[in-house]
Amino acid sequence: MKSRTLAASMVLLVGLAVLGSAEAYADVIYTYTGRDFTTADPPYTLADRVTGYFTLSQPLGDGLQNATITPLSFSFSDGVQTITNLSANVFAHFQNIYTDGSGMPTAVFINITADSGNIEVRTPNGDSAELFTGEPLPHASSSAGGTFVVSTVPEPASAAMFGAGLLGLVLLHRQRKIFRS
């Protein structure tokens, strides 16, 4: 009986240690979907739009005003080109970030430049618009008003905690077999 209690206590302690560690917190992904282009030079079409995401190690704060962030990773596409943090000679600005009371972006200025071209997101800030260009032309743009969705990446700590619990159950089962023999 004591060994069963000891094993259960060890599983609980390992689980609490994993939950309390910094690795237990998940990365946060902000996914952006813009409106269809309202003006477009070929190869862009009016059916194209900008989509993309950026990943942070923790959520944006509530009520941010004019913040600058440095994402862990990002990828944005304008329907013709895709620029990621791994693109050649990439230069990215994520600034003028505003959030509402729940940490959801309400305004952003994202400018990403790479060898392949430029993608810019300005939303919504009054009369500003999304503008996506190759270098120097063609270009395409749309009115502001894209949307953000926030999600989290499952953290490795959950798998570690599950594994520790499973190991504890196996140990309990083996101890029961030994004591029954």
N, C-alpha and C positions, 0 to 999 in steps of 0.2 A: 504494500500500500504506500509506503514511504517513497519508494522509487517512482511510482506512478505520479505522486504529488510533485516530486522533484522534477520529473520530466515535463510535466504540465507547466510548472513554474519557469523552467528554462525556456520553453516555447514562448510563453507570455513575455518574458524578459527580452528575448531576441526580437520578437515582434515590436515591442515598445521601443527598443533601441533603433530598429530600422525606421519606424515612423518618426522618431525624433531627429533623425539624421538629415543633413542638408539635401542628400540625394533623394529623399522621399518626396520632395516637392516637384511637381511636373512642370515641364516647359509649357508656355502658353502660345498658341498660334492665333494670329489675327489674320483672317482671310477677307480679302477685299474683292468685290465685284462691282465694276463700274457700269454706267449706262452705255447703250449702243452709241457708236459715233454719230454725230450729227453732221460732221464734215469729214471727208476722207479723200486723199489722193491715192491712186493705185500704187502699191498693191493692197492698200487698206480698203475695206468696204464699210458701208453703213451697218452691216451686220456684225462687225468686229467691235470689241470692247476691251477694256483693260481688266485683267484679273490678276490676283497675286496674293502672296502671304508674306508675313514676317513672323519670326519666332523670337520670343523673349524668355528669359529665365524665370520671370515672375510677372504677374499681371500689371498693366498700367494702373496708376493710382486713380482714385476718384477725384474729379474736379481739377485735373491737370490744366495748366494754362501756359502755352508757349514753351512746352518742354521739348528737349532734344533727346532722342534715344539711340542706342546702338544695338541693333538686333543680332541674335546669334546666327541667324540665317535668313535669307529672303529669296523670293523668286517672283518676278512680275513679267507678264506677257501682254502685248497689245494686239494679239491676233496674228502678227507677222513675226515678231522677234520675242525672245524670252531672255531676260537678263537675271542672273542669280548672283549670289555672293561668290560663286566659283567661276564666274565669267572672266575672260581675259581683261586685265586693266580696268576692273570695276571700281567706280567711285560713287558712294551713296551718301545722301543726306536724308535723315529722317528727323524733321524738325517741325516747329510750330504745331506740336501735337496738343490738342485739347480733348478732354474727356468729360463725360457727364458724371452724375453722382454715383453711377455704378461702374465707372471705369471704361465705358465703351467710347471709342474714338468718335468725336463729333466733327472735328476738323483736323486735317493733316496736310503737310507739304512734304512729299517724298520725291526726290530727284535722284535718279539712278542713271549713271553714264558708264558705258563700257565701249570696247572696240566696235561692237555691233551697232551701237546707236544710243538713244536716250529714251527713257520712259519717265514721265513726270505725272504725279498725282497731286492735285490741289482740290481739296473738298472740305466743306462747302464754301466757307469764307466769302459771303456776299456774291459778287459777280464772277468769281474765279471759276475756272473750268479745268477739267482734265485735259492734258495736252500730251500727246505721245508722238514722238518724231523719230524718224531715221536721221541720219546726218548727211547733209543738211535738210534734204527733202527726200521723200514725201513726208507728209504729216497728216495727222488726224486728230480730231478733238470732239469732245462732247460736253454737254452742260454738266454742272456739278450734281451730285446726288447719288453717288455710289453707296454701297452698304458694306458694313463690317460684320463678321460673325466671329465669335471667340470660342476656341476649343482648347483642350489640354491634351498633352501627349501622355499616354500611360507611362508612369515612372517605373524604372527597373526595381525600385524598392518593393513594389507590390509583389513582383515575382519572387524576390528574396524572402518576403514575409510568408508567402504561400509555401515556398520550399521549406522554410523553417518549420511551419506548422505540419506539413506532410512528414518531414523527418521526425518530428515529435510523435506523430501518430504511429509511424513505423516502429519507433523505439518502444512505445507503450505496448504495441502488439507483440513485439519480440519478448518483452519482459513478461507479459502474460503467459506466453508459450513456455518460457523457462520455468516459471513458478508452477505451472500446471503439470510439468513432467515429474 
